[in-house]
């Protein structure tokens, strides 16, 4: 399951990435394996996804294409 598939309000844990060559910005933003996160909102018409990183209480947005590269496990 990827982050793009996660429903609003459900908490999940990052387990890895679908590609070995991932953008370094994922690490810079705190998307590390073991990080807990929650979807706060999804923009309509394929727009960005608003994500809350529970570990450091930050909120950010990702493109759906980027969210599809982040593999998760439900908590």
FENZI-V457110 format. One record per residue. N is the residue number from 1. RES is the residue in three letters. SS is DSSP state (2 for helix, 1 for strand, 0 for the rest). PHI is phi as a letter, one per 40 degrees, with the letter a starting at -180 (NA if undefined). OMEGA is omega in radians with two decimals (NA if undefined). Layout:
BEGIN
n | res | ss | phi | omega
N | RES | SS | PHI | OMEGA
N | RES | SS | PHI | OMEGA
END
This chain:
BEGIN
n | res | ss | phi | omega
1 | UNK | 0 | NA | 3.13
2 | UNK | 1 | b | -3.14
3 | UNK | 2 | d | 3.13
4 | UNK | 2 | c | -3.09
5 | UNK | 2 | c | -3.07
6 | UNK | 0 | c | 3.13
7 | UNK | 0 | c | 3.13
8 | UNK | 0 | d | 3.09
9 | UNK | 0 | g | -3.13
10 | UNK | 0 | c | 3.13
11 | UNK | 1 | c | -3.14
12 | UNK | 1 | b | 3.12
13 | UNK | 1 | b | 3.10
14 | UNK | 1 | c | 3.10
15 | UNK | 1 | b | 3.13
16 | UNK | 1 | i | -3.09
17 | UNK | 1 | b | -3.07
18 | UNK | 0 | c | 3.13
19 | UNK | 0 | b | 3.12
20 | UNK | 0 | c | -3.12
21 | UNK | 0 | c | -3.10
22 | UNK | 0 | b | 3.10
23 | UNK | 0 | c | -3.13
24 | UNK | 2 | c | -3.13
25 | UNK | 2 | c | 3.07
26 | UNK | 2 | c | 3.12
27 | UNK | 2 | c | -3.13
28 | UNK | 2 | c | 3.14
29 | UNK | 2 | c | 3.11
30 | UNK | 0 | h | 3.11
31 | UNK | 0 | c | -3.12
32 | UNK | 0 | b | 3.06
33 | UNK | 0 | d | -3.11
34 | UNK | 0 | g | -3.14
35 | UNK | 0 | c | 3.08
36 | UNK | 1 | c | 3.12
37 | UNK | 1 | a | -3.13
38 | UNK | 1 | a | 3.06
39 | UNK | 1 | c | 3.10
40 | UNK | 1 | c | -3.11
41 | UNK | 1 | a | 3.05
42 | UNK | 1 | b | 3.11
43 | UNK | 0 | c | 3.14
44 | UNK | 0 | c | 3.06
45 | UNK | 0 | f | 3.07
46 | UNK | 0 | g | 3.14
47 | UNK | 0 | c | -3.07
48 | UNK | 0 | c | 3.13
49 | UNK | 1 | b | 3.10
50 | UNK | 1 | c | -3.01
51 | UNK | 1 | b | 3.04
52 | UNK | 1 | b | 3.02
53 | UNK | 1 | c | -3.01
54 | UNK | 0 | c | -3.07
55 | UNK | 0 | c | -3.11
56 | UNK | 0 | b | 3.05
57 | UNK | 0 | f | 3.10
58 | UNK | 1 | b | 3.11
59 | UNK | 1 | b | 3.14
60 | UNK | 1 | a | 3.14
61 | UNK | 1 | b | 3.08
62 | UNK | 1 | b | 2.98
63 | UNK | 0 | c | 3.13
64 | UNK | 2 | c | 3.11
65 | UNK | 2 | c | 3.11
66 | UNK | 2 | c | 3.14
67 | UNK | 2 | c | 3.12
68 | UNK | 0 | c | 3.13
69 | UNK | 0 | c | -3.08
70 | UNK | 1 | c | -3.13
71 | UNK | 1 | c | -3.09
72 | UNK | 1 | b | 2.95
73 | UNK | 1 | b | 3.07
74 | UNK | 1 | c | -3.13
75 | UNK | 0 | c | NA
END
